[in-house]
Amino acid sequence: MIANVFAALGLLTCLLLALRMALPAARQRQVDAALRRSWLRLRELASQLRHWRSHRQLRKQAAAEAAELIRRAKAREDVDREGNVYRPKQFDPKKRRDLH
């Protein structure tokens, strides 16, 4: 049974290669490029399916860290709030920095 399956796959491969050789060179390149794109998409899909759980956990962790940072930034007392602009109280635009 398994020998018949391998024989059928081998015959199908030979027929597809013979059909490809019958095509003009430009059409062969187009077919090859389409097959390559399909293979790359299939590999990317397989990779995404393999890693979906860890990516989901990373997204949850990143969202939690961002929410914590926003909460900490809003809770700071040494900040002047003007609408949606937050300025540290230690910031003084009149104070000149000596760069030398």
N, C-alpha and C positions, 0 to 999 in steps of 0.2 A: 504494500500500500504506500509506504513512505517513498519507495523507489519510484513509483508512478508519479507521485507529486513532484519529486526532484526532476524527473524526466520531462514533465509538463512545463515546469519552470525553465528548464534549460532550452526546450523547444521555443517557448514564448520569447525568451531572451534573444535567441538566434533570429527569430522572425523580426523582432523589433530592430535589431541591429542591421538586418538586411534592408528593411524599409528605410532606415536612416541613411544608409549608404546610397540608396536610390534617389535621395533628395539632392537638389543643387546645393552648393557650398554655403550660399547665403542663408538658405532655409535651414541647413544643418546647424549653423551658428545660432539661429533664432530658437530652434528646438532645444539645443544644448543650454542656452541661457535660460529658457523657461524651466527646464528640468532642474537646473542649478538653483534658481530662485525658489522653486517648490521644495527642493531638498533643504535649503536653508530655513525656510519658513517652518517646515516640519521639525527640524532640529530645535529651532527657537521655541516652538510650542511644547516639545518634549521637555526642554529645559525649564520652561515656566511651570509645567505640570509637576516636575520633580521638586521645584523649590517654592511652590506657592505658599506652603504653610510657614516657612521661615521668613519669607517676604512679608506675609501678613503680620507676623509677630514683630518684625522690625518696624513696620508702619505704625502699629499700635504703640510701640515703645517710643518712637519719634514723636507721635502726637502727645503722649503723656508728658514727655520731657518739655515739649514746647508749651503745653498748658501750664506746667510748673514754673517755667521761666517767666511766662506772662504774669502769672499770679504773684511771683516774687517781685517783679518789676512794678506792679501796681501797688503792692503793699509797702514799698519804700517810703520812708517819711522825709528823707533829705532831698526831695524832688519837688520843684514847683510845677504845677499843672496849669496849662492855659489851653483849654479845649482838648485837642488830641495831641498837643505838644508837651513833652516832658523834658524839663531842664534840671540838671543837678544843681543844688544850691551852691555847691563849690564852684560852679562855672560863673566866671565874671568876664563878660565881653570887653570890659574896659581895661582889664588887667593884661599887660603886654608880656609875652613870653620872651625871655632873653635866649636867643638861639645860639649865641657864641660864648 
